[in-house]
Amino acid sequence: EDIAYSHHERWDGSGYPKQLAGEAIPLVGRLMAIADVYDALVSRRVYKLPIPHEEAVAAIIAERGRHFDPVLVDVFAAVADAFDAIHLRFQDA
């Protein structure tokens, strides 16, 4: 429930549904926000083509402190290659 209700919140308070900011956003929501955006960027959708891993990582880093928890973005940047490997392993054929 926390994930579903909080992963669209933004670190700066501009998200939804409650406009929570900073650490008022449950940790699981802050984590899922990064994973969800990464997946959306690198995956094909009916309305868009995927972007390369490097561009997705750069897009997330660019939103450090605005959309995403800055500490979690730093952790994401350190383990981004693992995100790429997981995506490549499980991507749709």
Backbone as ProteinMPNN parsed JSONL, in Angstrom:
{"seq_chain_A": "EDIAYSHHERWDGSGYPKQLAGEAIPLVGRLMAIADVYDALVSRRVYKLPIPHEEAVAAIIAERGRHFDPVLVDVFAAVADAFDAIHLRFQDA", "coords_chain_A": {"N_chain_A": [[0.826, -1.191, 0.0], [1.927, 1.267, 0.831], [3.859, 1.611, -1.166], [2.292, 1.781, -3.506], [0.798, 4.108, -2.987], [2.735, 6.074, -2.664], [4.829, 6.224, -4.543], [4.652, 8.069, -6.582], [5.039, 10.467, -5.459], [7.124, 13.356, -5.02], [10.431, 14.315, -4.179], [10.675, 17.066, -3.791], [8.126, 17.812, -3.12], [6.239, 18.181, -5.099], [4.784, 16.124, -6.181], [2.246, 13.518, -6.347], [-0.194, 11.476, -4.586], [-0.513, 13.137, -2.361], [1.226, 15.269, -2.155], [3.547, 14.949, -0.642], [6.743, 15.561, 0.845], [10.322, 15.197, 0.832], [11.632, 13.306, 3.55], [9.13, 12.663, 4.491], [7.915, 11.14, 2.661], [7.35, 7.737, 2.379], [10.055, 5.422, 2.738], [9.985, 3.142, 1.038], [8.454, 4.093, -1.078], [10.1, 6.123, -2.079], [12.247, 4.614, -2.964], [10.968, 2.979, -4.896], [10.146, 4.923, -6.683], [12.468, 5.641, -8.096], [13.167, 3.15, -9.269], [10.857, 2.672, -10.79], [10.791, 4.838, -12.614], [13.24, 4.423, -13.923], [12.724, 1.914, -15.154], [10.572, 2.664, -16.806], [11.864, 4.415, -18.554], [13.85, 2.856, -19.88], [12.457, 0.861, -21.085], [10.475, -0.41, -23.782], [7.463, 1.064, -24.777], [4.03, 1.227, -25.799], [3.675, 3.762, -26.645], [6.187, 4.904, -26.876], [9.699, 4.625, -27.664], [12.407, 2.745, -26.165], [15.0, 4.289, -24.151], [18.609, 4.492, -24.113], [20.504, 2.871, -21.494], [22.508, 4.534, -20.301], [21.519, 7.102, -20.804], [19.149, 7.023, -19.359], [20.115, 6.749, -16.749], [21.467, 9.205, -16.519], [19.265, 10.938, -16.715], [17.865, 10.376, -14.36], [19.782, 11.086, -12.427], [19.888, 13.801, -12.976], [17.55, 14.663, -11.816], [17.992, 14.645, -9.14], [17.305, 15.515, -5.872], [15.113, 16.971, -6.63], [12.943, 15.488, -8.058], [13.713, 13.035, -6.969], [14.986, 11.433, -3.974], [17.983, 12.678, -2.8], [20.079, 11.182, -1.557], [19.383, 8.555, -2.169], [19.576, 8.665, -4.944], [22.318, 8.947, -5.232], [23.122, 6.427, -4.315], [21.823, 4.845, -6.239], [23.263, 5.681, -8.535], [25.722, 4.547, -7.97], [25.184, 1.842, -8.197], [24.114, 1.474, -10.675], [24.873, -0.059, -12.902], [24.08, -2.609, -12.179], [21.302, -2.347, -12.319], [21.059, -2.122, -15.086], [21.969, -4.678, -15.899], [20.012, -6.337, -14.737], [17.742, -5.409, -16.032], [18.373, -6.1, -18.719], [18.44, -8.862, -18.48], [15.771, -9.538, -17.881], [14.145, -8.27, -19.71], [11.438, -7.786, -22.049], [11.073, -9.943, -24.852]], "CA_chain_A": [[0.0, 0.0, 0.0], [2.821, 2.439, 0.858], [4.473, 1.76, -2.49], [1.279, 2.237, -4.465], [0.361, 5.464, -2.695], [3.787, 7.083, -2.496], [5.911, 6.24, -5.528], [4.513, 9.226, -7.477], [5.419, 11.678, -4.731], [8.439, 13.866, -5.424], [11.236, 14.805, -3.072], [10.427, 18.504, -3.589], [6.74, 18.013, -2.722], [5.383, 18.489, -6.245], [4.16, 14.913, -6.707], [0.868, 13.217, -5.958], [-1.476, 12.155, -4.413], [-0.595, 13.968, -1.153], [2.267, 16.293, -2.206], [4.517, 14.727, 0.422], [8.091, 16.013, 0.476], [11.45, 14.708, 1.614], [11.506, 12.068, 4.299], [7.721, 12.354, 4.754], [7.588, 10.083, 1.694], [7.882, 6.466, 2.877], [11.268, 4.959, 2.064], [9.659, 2.23, -0.063], [7.996, 4.923, -2.196], [11.27, 6.805, -2.648], [12.992, 3.594, -3.707], [10.203, 2.562, -6.069], [10.117, 6.032, -7.646], [13.651, 5.511, -8.95], [13.043, 1.916, -10.057], [9.75, 2.83, -11.738], [11.209, 5.753, -13.686], [14.272, 3.736, -14.706], [12.053, 0.928, -16.0], [9.795, 3.367, -17.836], [12.764, 5.015, -19.542], [14.619, 1.883, -20.679], [11.562, -0.141, -21.668], [9.589, -0.032, -24.88], [6.054, 1.214, -24.46], [3.279, 1.401, -27.04], [3.726, 5.186, -26.989], [7.559, 5.411, -26.967], [10.824, 3.694, -27.752], [13.272, 2.814, -24.988], [16.237, 5.059, -24.278], [19.744, 3.714, -23.605], [20.773, 2.855, -20.05], [23.292, 5.704, -19.898], [20.629, 8.271, -20.813], [18.212, 6.86, -18.244], [20.863, 7.073, -15.531], [21.681, 10.659, -16.518], [17.974, 11.596, -16.458], [17.571, 10.225, -12.934], [20.738, 11.919, -11.697], [19.501, 15.206, -13.189], [16.396, 14.967, -10.948], [18.441, 14.5, -7.749], [16.884, 16.61, -5.015], [13.832, 17.51, -7.108], [12.024, 14.338, -8.133], [14.204, 11.893, -6.195], [15.789, 11.559, -2.758], [19.376, 12.803, -3.245], [20.907, 10.087, -1.055], [19.066, 7.352, -2.954], [20.138, 8.844, -6.286], [23.747, 8.63, -5.132], [23.221, 4.963, -4.243], [21.458, 4.359, -7.57], [24.384, 5.923, -9.453], [26.789, 3.593, -7.645], [24.794, 0.473, -8.566], [23.34, 1.557, -11.925], [25.197, -1.176, -13.798], [23.248, -3.748, -11.775], [19.981, -2.103, -12.909], [21.164, -2.461, -16.502], [22.068, -6.13, -16.028], [18.703, -6.913, -14.413], [16.834, -5.072, -17.143], [18.717, -6.915, -19.887], [18.086, -10.257, -18.199], [14.334, -9.757, -17.788], [13.372, -7.476, -20.665], [10.579, -8.522, -22.981], [11.758, -10.311, -26.097]], "C_chain_A": [[0.875, 1.261, 0.0], [3.465, 2.684, -0.5], [3.469, 2.354, -3.472], [0.912, 3.701, -4.244], [1.475, 6.502, -2.68], [4.829, 7.147, -3.602], [5.772, 7.35, -6.574], [4.723, 10.547, -6.745], [6.806, 12.094, -5.209], [9.138, 14.48, -4.222], [10.929, 16.272, -2.757], [8.975, 18.823, -3.229], [5.771, 18.261, -3.863], [4.665, 17.267, -6.828], [2.727, 14.74, -6.245], [0.816, 11.818, -5.362], [-1.51, 13.157, -3.259], [0.416, 15.11, -1.118], [3.213, 16.189, -0.999], [5.886, 15.171, -0.073], [9.123, 15.347, 1.377], [11.161, 13.393, 2.306], [10.089, 11.769, 4.752], [7.218, 11.294, 3.777], [8.156, 8.778, 2.253], [9.088, 6.005, 2.045], [10.949, 4.047, 0.887], [9.161, 2.999, -1.286], [9.146, 5.635, -2.869], [12.122, 5.839, -3.457], [12.27, 3.222, -5.002], [10.141, 3.669, -7.108], [11.289, 5.922, -8.616], [13.529, 4.283, -9.841], [11.979, 2.054, -11.139], [10.146, 3.733, -12.907], [12.281, 5.092, -14.546], [13.621, 2.747, -15.675], [11.277, 1.602, -17.128], [10.697, 3.926, -18.93], [13.424, 3.977, -20.447], [13.751, 0.834, -21.358], [10.741, 0.438, -22.815], [8.172, 0.053, -24.351], [5.313, 1.42, -25.779], [3.379, 2.842, -27.533], [5.138, 5.747, -27.102], [8.57, 4.28, -27.107], [11.669, 3.799, -26.486], [14.454, 3.747, -25.233], [17.371, 4.215, -23.705], [19.93, 3.883, -22.089], [21.478, 4.133, -19.598], [22.432, 6.968, -19.843], [19.633, 8.205, -19.661], [18.895, 7.22, -16.926], [21.073, 8.584, -15.433], [20.389, 11.412, -16.197], [17.613, 11.512, -14.981], [18.51, 11.089, -12.099], [20.367, 13.398, -11.823], [18.339, 15.627, -12.288], [16.704, 14.778, -9.462], [18.025, 15.736, -6.952], [15.607, 17.306, -5.461], [12.803, 16.382, -7.106], [12.421, 13.273, -7.11], [15.019, 12.299, -4.972], [17.262, 11.626, -3.166], [20.285, 11.678, -2.759], [20.648, 8.821, -1.869], [19.558, 7.468, -4.391], [21.629, 8.532, -6.272], [23.971, 7.124, -5.067], [22.891, 4.359, -5.603], [22.635, 4.517, -8.539], [25.509, 4.918, -9.221], [26.468, 2.171, -8.093], [24.05, 0.421, -9.898], [23.652, 0.413, -12.885], [24.391, -2.424, -13.447], [21.828, -3.583, -12.312], [19.991, -2.5, -14.378], [21.181, -3.975, -16.696], [20.725, -6.801, -15.747], [17.714, -6.638, -15.54], [17.118, -5.953, -18.361], [18.315, -8.374, -19.685], [16.594, -10.508, -18.3], [13.501, -8.981, -18.805], [12.519, -8.358, -21.56], [11.328, -8.792, -24.262], [11.241, -9.528, -27.27]], "O_chain_A": [[0.602, 2.209, -0.737], [3.601, 3.829, -0.932], [3.77, 3.315, -4.179], [0.735, 4.45, -5.204], [1.192, 7.7, -2.684], [5.653, 8.062, -3.597], [6.685, 7.551, -7.375], [4.601, 11.619, -7.338], [7.563, 11.28, -5.737], [8.504, 15.087, -3.359], [10.924, 16.671, -1.593], [8.632, 19.991, -3.051], [4.593, 18.526, -3.621], [4.007, 17.374, -7.863], [2.079, 15.691, -5.808], [1.724, 11.028, -5.619], [-2.443, 13.955, -3.178], [0.458, 15.854, -0.138], [3.621, 17.196, -0.42], [6.153, 15.156, -1.274], [8.84, 14.984, 2.519], [10.539, 12.491, 1.744], [9.853, 10.717, 5.347], [6.214, 10.63, 4.036], [9.343, 8.722, 2.572], [9.129, 6.176, 0.826], [11.581, 4.163, -0.163], [9.423, 2.589, -2.417], [9.176, 5.746, -4.095], [12.655, 6.197, -4.507], [12.882, 3.159, -6.069], [10.087, 3.382, -8.304], [11.116, 6.092, -9.823], [13.766, 4.369, -11.046], [12.173, 1.608, -12.269], [9.862, 3.414, -14.061], [12.234, 5.19, -15.772], [13.928, 2.743, -16.868], [11.326, 1.155, -18.274], [10.331, 3.911, -20.105], [13.544, 4.196, -21.653], [14.253, 0.009, -22.121], [10.368, 1.611, -22.812], [7.738, -0.792, -23.568], [5.939, 1.759, -26.783], [3.186, 3.105, -28.72], [5.301, 6.932, -27.39], [8.318, 3.14, -26.717], [11.649, 4.828, -25.809], [14.858, 3.967, -26.375], [17.127, 3.318, -22.898], [19.559, 4.9, -21.504], [21.074, 4.744, -18.608], [22.594, 7.8, -18.95], [19.313, 9.228, -19.056], [18.317, 7.913, -16.09], [20.873, 9.17, -14.369], [20.418, 12.416, -15.485], [17.106, 12.48, -14.412], [18.069, 11.754, -11.162], [20.52, 14.158, -10.866], [18.161, 16.816, -12.024], [15.797, 14.752, -8.629], [18.356, 16.863, -7.32], [15.077, 18.147, -4.735], [11.911, 16.336, -6.259], [11.56, 12.68, -6.461], [15.65, 13.355, -4.941], [17.748, 10.705, -3.822], [21.181, 11.261, -3.493], [21.583, 8.1, -2.218], [19.922, 6.46, -4.997], [22.143, 7.916, -7.206], [24.898, 6.603, -5.687], [23.595, 3.465, -6.072], [22.962, 3.588, -9.278], [26.171, 4.491, -10.167], [27.377, 1.38, -8.343], [23.417, -0.588, -10.209], [22.765, -0.037, -13.611], [24.056, -3.212, -14.331], [21.207, -4.564, -12.72], [19.055, -3.135, -14.863], [20.482, -4.497, -17.564], [20.343, -7.736, -16.451], [16.952, -7.514, -15.948], [16.19, -6.491, -18.964], [17.895, -9.039, -20.631], [16.179, -11.574, -18.754], [12.272, -9.034, -18.76], [12.837, -9.524, -21.797], [12.126, -7.969, -24.71], [11.71, -9.716, -28.392]]}, "name": "protein", "num_of_chains": 1, "seq": "EDIAYSHHERWDGSGYPKQLAGEAIPLVGRLMAIADVYDALVSRRVYKLPIPHEEAVAAIIAERGRHFDPVLVDVFAAVADAFDAIHLRFQDA"}
